[in-house]
Amino acid sequence: MSKLSIPKEKILEAYDNLEGFYLQLPPYDTREYEMQITDLVKYDKGELMQLANKILFESEDSLIRFSAFVTIATSLRRQKNTSKLKMFLSQYIEEFGDNPIYKHIFAMSRKMEGTKEGVLASIEYSHEALKLLKENHPGVVHSYAEAVATAIEKGYIQDLNEARNAIEALNAVMESDECSQKYAKFYCTLGRLYAIEKNYELAKENILIAIDEEDSESKDYAIRIGDYQLQLFDIQVKEQLENSLTELKTQIHHAEQTLTKQMSESEKNLAAQKEELAKLYESQVEEMKSEVKELKTENLKMLGFFTAILTLTMGSIQVISTQEFHEASLLILVLMGGLLIVYAGFNLIVSTRGFIVSILVGISSLLIIVLTVSIYTMYLFK
């Protein structure tokens, strides 16, 4: 049996002499005091609230009355009767409001409201209670840690360093001599805080300890076990969601890498196609330029050819009109040979194609001229 608890039979005897039980309690600012009041409430069979209320109204001893007050408040809190607890605390704020244990109970009451204002107020009142106590009170530290867990879970606090501070504070009191007894709710809160840090293995381990350590004979056993199981389920869901998100991020990362690779390959292919098209364009342009140049050459040749024909025609007409037939014929042959030589030379100038043909035409024309001149000379000296 832990030094924080007393035998169950002694608790059951307390219902016959509740004032006597209160008189033998440790100082109200110790963990032993809180645990023995909690044990008294845990084993209540339905008569405790009536007895405590009677003492609270009839007793003149302030310490006894305060113990009765704490008993009623603890019972309402463990039964999660938030509205009655809030009204009850407000009735005795003037009498007990300066007591650090009152602030501690009031902090737990505000936390039970679940609102942003209530949860943040719970953290503030827990700090105030700890300042008034000589040492870190395990119950108050746990209340502070639980409020921090709730605030972060609901998004009321964004700074996760507060969770680390709560974990360190709660672990410190759980390892202290004042907290040698395993208190199930502490492990549940510690599990919630570890889940906030995404340390899901430690979170589930602590919740399972809470389930194992909860007193099955306590009046609110079903409520507490239900709460622990709900927290365990919530942590498992968060873990699965985190794993799914991690897997999704990995898939997105791989998809981005694949897309980047495909885009890079597409850009390379596009660049290659652009380069190929540019080369094809340049080739076609050069081909068109060559064709245009060749067409110009052919046009020049045709122009030269028709010019030669025109010149030959005009010259022949003039020669025939002024000379006799045989002399005119020879002169026309000389003129034709000269024109053919000029045309062959012009063809060589404007184009290298048909080089041999142009040379042969030129030689043939020269022979015609020489032969014609020879015939004419022979005719003159005959």
Summary of the structure (lengths in Angstrom):
residues: 382
radius of gyration: 57.3
end to end distance: 166.0
largest distance: 180.2
contacts: 1129
relative contact order: 0.05
helix: 82%
strand: 0%
